């Protein structure tokens, strides 16, 4: 948990394949990082982080791409999905872009 986090639901067509998530951020050179999570939630309260990663550049505007470790298909009938970013110290979250294939 972090009070410096942003979470939004992810609404994609059922059956699409997630290719990865690009994280955009700014780091002013101070220690810390920006993390990202693509999480699936089941109806019974369970959840699984499907894609996650952390910023790698220490100064300036940058982006990093994170791919799932195995093929990942959206199942809207069995799960809901959310994107979360959390920040520690001074780095700032600028956005995320989800890449998928029909």
FIGU-94819 format. One record per atom (N, C-alpha, C): residue in three letters; x, y, z; residue number from 1; atom name. Coordinates in nm, 4 decimals. Example, Ala and Ser with C-alpha at 12.3 -4.5 7.8 and 13.67 -1.06 7.14 Angstrom:
// FIGU-94819
(site "Ala",(1.3190,-0.5690,0.7800),1,"N");
(site "Ala",(1.2300,-0.4500,0.7800),1,"CA");
(site "Ala",(1.3200,-0.3300,0.7800),1,"C");
(site "Ser",(1.2850,-0.2250,0.7080),2,"N");
(site "Ser",(1.3670,-0.1060,0.7140),2,"CA");
(site "Ser",(1.2900,0.0030,0.7870),2,"C");
// end
This chain:
// FIGU-94819
(site "Unk",(0.0825,-0.1187,0.0000),1,"N");
(site "Unk",(0.0000,0.0000,0.0000),1,"CA");
(site "Unk",(0.0867,0.1247,0.0000),1,"C");
(site "Unk",(0.0436,0.2242,-0.0766),2,"N");
(site "Unk",(0.1127,0.3529,-0.0794),2,"CA");
(site "Unk",(0.0087,0.4620,-0.0956),2,"C");
(site "Unk",(0.0229,0.5696,-0.0214),3,"N");
(site "Unk",(-0.0695,0.6812,-0.0421),3,"CA");
(site "Unk",(-0.0335,0.7573,-0.1683),3,"C");
(site "Unk",(0.0778,0.7225,-0.2320),4,"N");
(site "Unk",(0.1186,0.7809,-0.3590),4,"CA");
(site "Unk",(0.0906,0.6834,-0.4716),4,"C");
(site "Unk",(-0.0357,0.6435,-0.4865),5,"N");
(site "Unk",(-0.0698,0.5472,-0.5910),5,"CA");
(site "Unk",(-0.1920,0.5939,-0.6693),5,"C");
(site "Unk",(-0.2027,0.5396,-0.7904),6,"N");
(site "Unk",(-0.3143,0.5682,-0.8803),6,"CA");
(site "Unk",(-0.3647,0.4343,-0.9314),6,"C");
(site "Unk",(-0.4965,0.4133,-0.9265),7,"N");
(site "Unk",(-0.5561,0.2893,-0.9769),7,"CA");
(site "Unk",(-0.6746,0.3222,-1.0666),7,"C");
(site "Unk",(-0.6869,0.2501,-1.1778),8,"N");
(site "Unk",(-0.8006,0.2662,-1.2674),8,"CA");
(site "Unk",(-0.8406,0.1299,-1.3221),8,"C");
(site "Unk",(-0.9676,0.1142,-1.3544),9,"N");
(site "Unk",(-1.0119,-0.0124,-1.4133),9,"CA");
(site "Unk",(-0.9631,-0.0204,-1.5578),9,"C");
(site "Unk",(-0.9462,-0.1411,-1.6057),10,"N");
(site "Unk",(-0.9044,-0.1648,-1.7433),10,"CA");
(site "Unk",(-1.0181,-0.2358,-1.8151),10,"C");
(site "Unk",(-1.0737,-0.1710,-1.9154),11,"N");
(site "Unk",(-1.1873,-0.2252,-1.9911),11,"CA");
(site "Unk",(-1.1416,-0.2542,-2.1332),11,"C");
(site "Unk",(-1.1264,-0.3817,-2.1663),12,"N");
(site "Unk",(-1.0858,-0.4241,-2.3003),12,"CA");
(site "Unk",(-1.1848,-0.5278,-2.3519),12,"C");
(site "Unk",(-1.1938,-0.5463,-2.4847),13,"N");
(site "Unk",(-1.2830,-0.6490,-2.5388),13,"CA");
(site "Unk",(-1.2445,-0.7880,-2.4894),13,"C");
(site "Unk",(-1.3437,-0.8705,-2.4654),14,"N");
(site "Unk",(-1.3198,-1.0066,-2.4194),14,"CA");
(site "Unk",(-1.2390,-1.0840,-2.5236),14,"C");
(site "Unk",(-1.1403,-1.1589,-2.4778),15,"N");
(site "Unk",(-1.0621,-1.2450,-2.5644),15,"CA");
(site "Unk",(-0.9382,-1.1832,-2.6257),15,"C");
(site "Unk",(-0.9160,-1.0522,-2.6090),16,"N");
(site "Unk",(-0.7955,-0.9933,-2.6678),16,"CA");
(site "Unk",(-0.6724,-1.0406,-2.5919),16,"C");
(site "Unk",(-0.5585,-1.0408,-2.6605),17,"N");
(site "Unk",(-0.4327,-1.0796,-2.5973),17,"CA");
(site "Unk",(-0.3561,-0.9552,-2.5538),17,"C");
(site "Unk",(-0.3168,-0.9521,-2.4272),18,"N");
(site "Unk",(-0.2337,-0.8424,-2.3755),18,"CA");
(site "Unk",(-0.0893,-0.8686,-2.4180),18,"C");
(site "Unk",(-0.0309,-0.7715,-2.4881),19,"N");
(site "Unk",(0.1076,-0.7835,-2.5322),19,"CA");
(site "Unk",(0.2044,-0.7201,-2.4331),19,"C");
(site "Unk",(0.1551,-0.6204,-2.3582),20,"N");
(site "Unk",(0.2406,-0.5557,-2.2596),20,"CA");
(site "Unk",(0.1856,-0.4207,-2.2175),20,"C");
(site "Unk",(0.2557,-0.3578,-2.1236),21,"N");
(site "Unk",(0.2180,-0.2269,-2.0705),21,"CA");
(site "Unk",(0.3417,-0.1381,-2.0715),21,"C");
(site "Unk",(0.3257,-0.0174,-2.1258),22,"N");
(site "Unk",(0.4348,0.0809,-2.1219),22,"CA");
(site "Unk",(0.4050,0.1803,-2.0109),22,"C");
(site "Unk",(0.5032,0.1997,-1.9231),23,"N");
(site "Unk",(0.4947,0.2917,-1.8095),23,"CA");
(site "Unk",(0.5717,0.4189,-1.8445),23,"C");
(site "Unk",(0.5059,0.5347,-1.8326),24,"N");
(site "Unk",(0.5681,0.6644,-1.8570),24,"CA");
(site "Unk",(0.5875,0.7345,-1.7224),24,"C");
(site "Unk",(0.7043,0.7971,-1.7035),25,"N");
(site "Unk",(0.7330,0.8582,-1.5736),25,"CA");
(site "Unk",(0.8396,0.9660,-1.5865),25,"C");
(site "Unk",(0.8552,1.0415,-1.4791),26,"N");
(site "Unk",(0.9599,1.1432,-1.4689),26,"CA");
(site "Unk",(1.0334,1.1228,-1.3375),26,"C");
(site "Unk",(1.1660,1.1270,-1.3441),27,"N");
(site "Unk",(1.2470,1.1164,-1.2231),27,"CA");
(site "Unk",(1.3430,1.2351,-1.2214),27,"C");
(site "Unk",(1.3395,1.3132,-1.1148),28,"N");
(site "Unk",(1.4243,1.4322,-1.1048),28,"CA");
(site "Unk",(1.5649,1.4016,-1.0538),28,"C");
(site "Unk",(1.6014,1.2748,-1.0492),29,"N");
(site "Unk",(1.7347,1.2360,-1.0060),29,"CA");
(site "Unk",(1.7422,1.1937,-0.8603),29,"C");
(site "Unk",(1.6306,1.2056,-0.7898),30,"N");
(site "Unk",(1.6266,1.1640,-0.6493),30,"CA");
(site "Unk",(1.6053,1.0136,-0.6399),30,"C");
(site "Unk",(1.6458,0.9522,-0.5304),31,"N");
(site "Unk",(1.6224,0.8088,-0.5127),31,"CA");
(site "Unk",(1.4725,0.7775,-0.5133),31,"C");
(site "Unk",(1.4382,0.6602,-0.5605),32,"N");
(site "Unk",(1.2995,0.6152,-0.5637),32,"CA");
(site "Unk",(1.2657,0.5601,-0.7006),32,"C");
(site "Unk",(1.1427,0.5104,-0.7143),33,"N");
(site "Unk",(1.1000,0.4567,-0.8428),33,"CA");
(site "Unk",(0.9491,0.4659,-0.8575),33,"C");
(site "Unk",(0.9036,0.4328,-0.9767),34,"N");
(site "Unk",(0.7612,0.4246,-1.0082),34,"CA");
(site "Unk",(0.7323,0.2801,-1.0448),34,"C");
(site "Unk",(0.6350,0.2198,-0.9806),35,"N");
(site "Unk",(0.5986,0.0815,-1.0091),35,"CA");
(site "Unk",(0.4669,0.0745,-1.0836),35,"C");
(site "Unk",(0.4443,-0.0361,-1.1557),36,"N");
(site "Unk",(0.3162,-0.0567,-1.2232),36,"CA");
(site "Unk",(0.2718,-0.2015,-1.2062),36,"C");
(site "Unk",(0.1386,-0.2177,-1.2026),37,"N");
(site "Unk",(0.0777,-0.3497,-1.1874),37,"CA");
(site "Unk",(-0.0458,-0.3582,-1.2759),37,"C");
(site "Unk",(-0.0599,-0.4659,-1.3506),38,"N");
(site "Unk",(-0.1846,-0.5021,-1.4174),38,"CA");
(site "Unk",(-0.2366,-0.6216,-1.3394),38,"C");
(site "Unk",(-0.3498,-0.6038,-1.2729),39,"N");
(site "Unk",(-0.4011,-0.7029,-1.1788),39,"CA");
(site "Unk",(-0.5369,-0.7540,-1.2226),39,"C");
(site "Unk",(-0.5589,-0.8848,-1.2090),40,"N");
(site "Unk",(-0.6885,-0.9474,-1.2345),40,"CA");
(site "Unk",(-0.7538,-0.9790,-1.1008),40,"C");
(site "Unk",(-0.8833,-0.9485,-1.0901),41,"N");
(site "Unk",(-0.9601,-0.9747,-0.9682),41,"CA");
(site "Unk",(-1.0719,-1.0735,-0.9993),41,"C");
(site "Unk",(-1.0873,-1.1733,-0.9124),42,"N");
(site "Unk",(-1.1954,-1.2701,-0.9268),42,"CA");
(site "Unk",(-1.3141,-1.2251,-0.8429),42,"C");
(site "Unk",(-1.4281,-1.2837,-0.8674),43,"N");
(site "Unk",(-1.5485,-1.2463,-0.7940),43,"CA");
(site "Unk",(-1.5471,-1.2864,-0.6477),43,"C");
(site "Unk",(-1.4572,-1.3764,-0.6073),44,"N");
(site "Unk",(-1.4543,-1.4232,-0.4689),44,"CA");
(site "Unk",(-1.3504,-1.3504,-0.3836),44,"C");
(site "Unk",(-1.2947,-1.2397,-0.4345),45,"N");
(site "Unk",(-1.1992,-1.1611,-0.3578),45,"CA");
(site "Unk",(-1.0539,-1.1915,-0.3873),45,"C");
(site "Unk",(-1.0261,-1.2886,-0.4729),46,"N");
(site "Unk",(-0.8885,-1.3200,-0.5079),46,"CA");
(site "Unk",(-0.8337,-1.2244,-0.6126),46,"C");
(site "Unk",(-0.7039,-1.2163,-0.6220),47,"N");
(site "Unk",(-0.6408,-1.1324,-0.7247),47,"CA");
(site "Unk",(-0.5043,-1.1890,-0.7614),47,"C");
(site "Unk",(-0.4593,-1.1539,-0.8830),48,"N");
(site "Unk",(-0.3289,-1.1955,-0.9330),48,"CA");
(site "Unk",(-0.2675,-1.0813,-1.0113),48,"C");
(site "Unk",(-0.1423,-1.0462,-0.9806),49,"N");
(site "Unk",(-0.0696,-0.9483,-1.0611),49,"CA");
(site "Unk",(-0.0209,-1.0193,-1.1870),49,"C");
(site "Unk",(-0.0729,-0.9776,-1.3020),50,"N");
(site "Unk",(-0.0413,-1.0431,-1.4285),50,"CA");
(site "Unk",(0.0830,-0.9850,-1.4952),50,"C");
(site "Unk",(0.1008,-0.8552,-1.4826),51,"N");
(site "Unk",(0.2188,-0.7856,-1.5354),51,"CA");
(site "Unk",(0.2598,-0.6849,-1.4293),51,"C");
(site "Unk",(0.3888,-0.6772,-1.3988),52,"N");
(site "Unk",(0.4354,-0.5745,-1.3058),52,"CA");
(site "Unk",(0.5778,-0.5366,-1.3401),52,"C");
(site "Unk",(0.6166,-0.4197,-1.2948),53,"N");
(site "Unk",(0.7514,-0.3726,-1.3216),53,"CA");
(site "Unk",(0.7796,-0.2444,-1.2468),53,"C");
(site "Unk",(0.9022,-0.1962,-1.2610),54,"N");
(site "Unk",(0.9459,-0.0765,-1.1901),54,"CA");
(site "Unk",(1.0357,0.0061,-1.2815),54,"C");
(site "Unk",(1.0313,0.1366,-1.2641),55,"N");
(site "Unk",(1.1102,0.2283,-1.3469),55,"CA");
(site "Unk",(1.2585,0.1957,-1.3393),55,"C");
(site "Unk",(1.3286,0.2236,-1.4506),56,"N");
(site "Unk",(1.4704,0.1895,-1.4579),56,"CA");
(site "Unk",(1.5618,0.3099,-1.4798),56,"C");
(site "Unk",(1.5087,0.4236,-1.5231),57,"N");
(site "Unk",(1.5895,0.5419,-1.5529),57,"CA");
(site "Unk",(1.5940,0.6324,-1.4299),57,"C");
(site "Unk",(1.7098,0.6859,-1.3976),58,"N");
(site "Unk",(1.7237,0.7637,-1.2746),58,"CA");
(site "Unk",(1.7056,0.9138,-1.2921),58,"C");
(site "Unk",(1.7121,0.9664,-1.4153),59,"N");
(site "Unk",(1.6964,1.1100,-1.4348),59,"CA");
(site "Unk",(1.6213,1.1390,-1.5639),59,"C");
(site "Unk",(1.5210,1.2268,-1.5553),60,"N");
(site "Unk",(1.4500,1.2742,-1.6734),60,"CA");
(site "Unk",(1.3225,1.1988,-1.7022),60,"C");
(site "Unk",(1.2608,1.2355,-1.8175),61,"N");
(site "Unk",(1.1395,1.1682,-1.8647),61,"CA");
(site "Unk",(1.1793,1.0392,-1.9328),61,"C");
(site "Unk",(1.1029,0.9322,-1.9089),62,"N");
(site "Unk",(1.1375,0.8032,-1.9672),62,"CA");
(site "Unk",(1.0155,0.7129,-1.9712),62,"C");
(site "Unk",(1.0324,0.5972,-2.0342),63,"N");
(site "Unk",(0.9290,0.4947,-2.0343),63,"CA");
(site "Unk",(0.9956,0.3582,-2.0359),63,"C");
(site "Unk",(0.9263,0.2601,-1.9825),64,"N");
(site "Unk",(0.9717,0.1211,-1.9830),64,"CA");
(site "Unk",(0.8553,0.0339,-2.0259),64,"C");
(site "Unk",(0.8859,-0.0732,-2.1007),65,"N");
(site "Unk",(0.7845,-0.1668,-2.1471),65,"CA");
(site "Unk",(0.7953,-0.2962,-2.0681),65,"C");
(site "Unk",(0.6798,-0.3456,-2.0222),66,"N");
(site "Unk",(0.6746,-0.4699,-1.9459),66,"CA");
(site "Unk",(0.5766,-0.5658,-2.0132),66,"C");
(site "Unk",(0.6243,-0.6846,-2.0454),67,"N");
(site "Unk",(0.5421,-0.7853,-2.1130),67,"CA");
(site "Unk",(0.5044,-0.8956,-2.0151),67,"C");
(site "Unk",(0.3897,-0.9612,-2.0371),68,"N");
(site "Unk",(0.3554,-1.0755,-1.9512),68,"CA");
(site "Unk",(0.4540,-1.1895,-1.9742),68,"C");
(site "Unk",(0.4719,-1.2722,-1.8722),69,"N");
(site "Unk",(0.5680,-1.3825,-1.8822),69,"CA");
(site "Unk",(0.5150,-1.4976,-1.9676),69,"C");
(site "Unk",(0.3840,-1.5031,-1.9895),70,"N");
(site "Unk",(0.3230,-1.6046,-2.0749),70,"CA");
(site "Unk",(0.2027,-1.5402,-2.1444),70,"C");
(site "Unk",(0.1483,-1.6030,-2.2499),71,"N");
(site "Unk",(0.0337,-1.5430,-2.3185),71,"CA");
(site "Unk",(-0.0787,-1.5087,-2.2200),71,"C");
(site "Unk",(-0.1375,-1.3910,-2.2383),72,"N");
(site "Unk",(-0.2372,-1.3393,-2.1450),72,"CA");
(site "Unk",(-0.3590,-1.2924,-2.2236),72,"C");
(site "Unk",(-0.4742,-1.3562,-2.2008),73,"N");
(site "Unk",(-0.5974,-1.3233,-2.2709),73,"CA");
(site "Unk",(-0.7009,-1.2708,-2.1722),73,"C");
(site "Unk",(-0.7731,-1.1677,-2.2129),74,"N");
(site "Unk",(-0.8751,-1.1061,-2.1282),74,"CA");
(site "Unk",(-0.9975,-1.1958,-2.1192),74,"C");
(site "Unk",(-1.0447,-1.2206,-1.9973),75,"N");
(site "Unk",(-1.1651,-1.2990,-1.9695),75,"CA");
(site "Unk",(-1.2587,-1.2122,-1.8859),75,"C");
(site "Unk",(-1.3411,-1.1326,-1.9527),76,"N");
(site "Unk",(-1.4292,-1.0393,-1.8816),76,"CA");
(site "Unk",(-1.5392,-1.1086,-1.8015),76,"C");
(site "Unk",(-1.5693,-1.2329,-1.8335),77,"N");
(site "Unk",(-1.6752,-1.3028,-1.7613),77,"CA");
(site "Unk",(-1.6248,-1.3634,-1.6308),77,"C");
(site "Unk",(-1.4966,-1.3909,-1.6224),78,"N");
(site "Unk",(-1.4418,-1.4528,-1.5026),78,"CA");
(site "Unk",(-1.3602,-1.3591,-1.4148),78,"C");
(site "Unk",(-1.3198,-1.2435,-1.4703),79,"N");
(site "Unk",(-1.2323,-1.1535,-1.3950),79,"CA");
(site "Unk",(-1.2574,-1.0084,-1.4332),79,"C");
(site "Unk",(-1.2186,-0.9191,-1.3434),80,"N");
(site "Unk",(-1.2110,-0.7765,-1.3758),80,"CA");
(site "Unk",(-1.0637,-0.7381,-1.3663),80,"C");
(site "Unk",(-1.0277,-0.6261,-1.4296),81,"N");
(site "Unk",(-0.8870,-0.5899,-1.4414),81,"CA");
(site "Unk",(-0.8653,-0.4457,-1.3979),81,"C");
(site "Unk",(-0.7468,-0.4196,-1.3402),82,"N");
(site "Unk",(-0.7119,-0.2841,-1.2969),82,"CA");
(site "Unk",(-0.5643,-0.2582,-1.3242),82,"C");
(site "Unk",(-0.5348,-0.1314,-1.3515),83,"N");
(site "Unk",(-0.3969,-0.0837,-1.3639),83,"CA");
(site "Unk",(-0.3662,0.0013,-1.2419),83,"C");
(site "Unk",(-0.2522,-0.0217,-1.1802),84,"N");
(site "Unk",(-0.2111,0.0564,-1.0630),84,"CA");
(site "Unk",(-0.0670,0.1017,-1.0818),84,"C");
(site "Unk",(-0.0418,0.2255,-1.0414),85,"N");
(site "Unk",(0.0957,0.2748,-1.0357),85,"CA");
(site "Unk",(0.1190,0.3285,-0.8958),85,"C");
(site "Unk",(0.2368,0.3018,-0.8426),86,"N");
(site "Unk",(0.2722,0.3608,-0.7133),86,"CA");
(site "Unk",(0.4088,0.4271,-0.7241),86,"C");
(site "Unk",(0.4264,0.5325,-0.6469),87,"N");
(site "Unk",(0.5486,0.6120,-0.6516),87,"CA");
(site "Unk",(0.6111,0.6170,-0.5142),87,"C");
(site "Unk",(0.7432,0.6107,-0.5110),88,"N");
(site "Unk",(0.8145,0.6292,-0.3852),88,"CA");
(site "Unk",(0.8988,0.7549,-0.3970),88,"C");
(site "Unk",(0.8980,0.8342,-0.2936),89,"N");
(site "Unk",(0.9792,0.9569,-0.2879),89,"CA");
(site "Unk",(0.9439,1.0522,-0.4013),89,"C");
(site "Unk",(1.0401,1.0909,-0.4849),90,"N");
(site "Unk",(1.0217,1.1996,-0.5809),90,"CA");
(site "Unk",(0.9834,1.1630,-0.7233),90,"C");
(site "Unk",(1.0093,1.0440,-0.7750),91,"N");
(site "Unk",(0.9682,1.0147,-0.9125),91,"CA");
(site "Unk",(0.8173,1.0313,-0.9299),91,"C");
(site "Unk",(0.7763,1.0676,-1.0516),92,"N");
(site "Unk",(0.6353,1.0952,-1.0796),92,"CA");
(site "Unk",(0.5823,1.0063,-1.1917),92,"C");
(site "Unk",(0.4627,0.9550,-1.1721),93,"N");
(site "Unk",(0.3900,0.8762,-1.2708),93,"CA");
(site "Unk",(0.3317,0.9708,-1.3754),93,"C");
(site "Unk",(0.3511,0.9385,-1.5041),94,"N");
(site "Unk",(0.2961,1.0214,-1.6124),94,"CA");
(site "Unk",(0.1884,0.9490,-1.6921),94,"C");
(site "Unk",(0.1850,0.8161,-1.6909),95,"N");
(site "Unk",(0.0812,0.7435,-1.7630),95,"CA");
(site "Unk",(0.1221,0.6003,-1.7909),95,"C");
(site "Unk",(0.0237,0.5233,-1.8415),96,"N");
(site "Unk",(0.0471,0.3855,-1.8864),96,"CA");
(site "Unk",(-0.0304,0.3637,-2.0140),96,"C");
(site "Unk",(0.0257,0.2822,-2.1009),97,"N");
(site "Unk",(-0.0420,0.2446,-2.2255),97,"CA");
(site "Unk",(-0.0407,0.0927,-2.2353),97,"C");
(site "Unk",(-0.1596,0.0359,-2.2572),98,"N");
(site "Unk",(-0.1722,-0.1103,-2.2695),98,"CA");
(site "Unk",(-0.1721,-0.1468,-2.4182),98,"C");
(site "Unk",(-0.0854,-0.2406,-2.4551),99,"N");
(site "Unk",(-0.0778,-0.2893,-2.5917),99,"CA");
(site "Unk",(-0.1479,-0.4239,-2.5967),99,"C");
(site "Unk",(-0.2386,-0.4404,-2.6966),100,"N");
(site "Unk",(-0.3107,-0.5665,-2.7083),100,"CA");
(site "Unk",(-0.3375,-0.5980,-2.8539),100,"C");
(site "Unk",(-0.3720,-0.7226,-2.8793),101,"N");
(site "Unk",(-0.3994,-0.7699,-3.0136),101,"CA");
(site "Unk",(-0.5379,-0.8349,-3.0157),101,"C");
(site "Unk",(-0.6151,-0.8054,-3.1208),102,"N");
(site "Unk",(-0.7492,-0.8631,-3.1329),102,"CA");
(site "Unk",(-0.7459,-1.0073,-3.1720),102,"C");
// end
